[in-house]
Amino acid sequence: MNRHLFAAILIITTLSVIATLPAQAVISTNTWTPAGNGVYTNQAQSSPAIVPNNNNSSGTNYVARIDGGLAGTSAVVIEPFLSIALDRLIVSVGDSLTISNGAQLGIGVGAAVTGTVALASDGNYTPIIFSGTQSLLGTGQGAARRLDQPARRDPA
């Protein structure tokens, strides 16, 4: 086989392999700002102004920070029956994220919670789904209860 022909075949094969490799996802950190209450899909309260959700087919993976430690508190609600996927979730001290009835939150890499993450369901499937290796950090709290049931506290 001719050296030039062999080199051409090698180059074409290499380019074919490179073309089939998956593209690396862009990572974007979005911060809920300014401090305050609202619904997760309000992009005017997210900086940059886009709703962080890996499911949005943009090829971007997101780190969502609930107010990023700003002065004041924020209470953010993922609306009912909405599906959100994130690489990471960060909830700061005094802040909260509530996952409403029928909504779901998927976290691919980890979460740091020094505030509160709450599941608020009246009987519909309302999960937090962790996939892959996780790093759960923080001194915050988690709460899960059905909205149609009184809050209960387990005896210590």
Secondary structure as GFF3:
##gff-version 3
##sequence-region A 1 156
A	DSSP	alpha_helix	3	20	.	.	.	ID=ss1
A	DSSP	beta_strand	26	32	.	.	.	ID=ss2
A	DSSP	beta_strand	38	39	.	.	.	ID=ss3
A	DSSP	three_ten_helix	43	45	.	.	.	ID=ss4
A	DSSP	beta_strand	46	47	.	.	.	ID=ss5
A	DSSP	three_ten_helix	54	56	.	.	.	ID=ss6
A	DSSP	beta_strand	60	66	.	.	.	ID=ss7
A	DSSP	three_ten_helix	67	69	.	.	.	ID=ss8
A	DSSP	beta_strand	75	78	.	.	.	ID=ss9
A	DSSP	beta_strand	83	91	.	.	.	ID=ss10
A	DSSP	beta_strand	96	99	.	.	.	ID=ss11
A	DSSP	beta_strand	104	113	.	.	.	ID=ss12
A	DSSP	beta_strand	116	121	.	.	.	ID=ss13
A	DSSP	beta_strand	128	130	.	.	.	ID=ss14
A	DSSP	beta_strand	135	137	.	.	.	ID=ss15
A	DSSP	beta_strand	141	146	.	.	.	ID=ss16
###
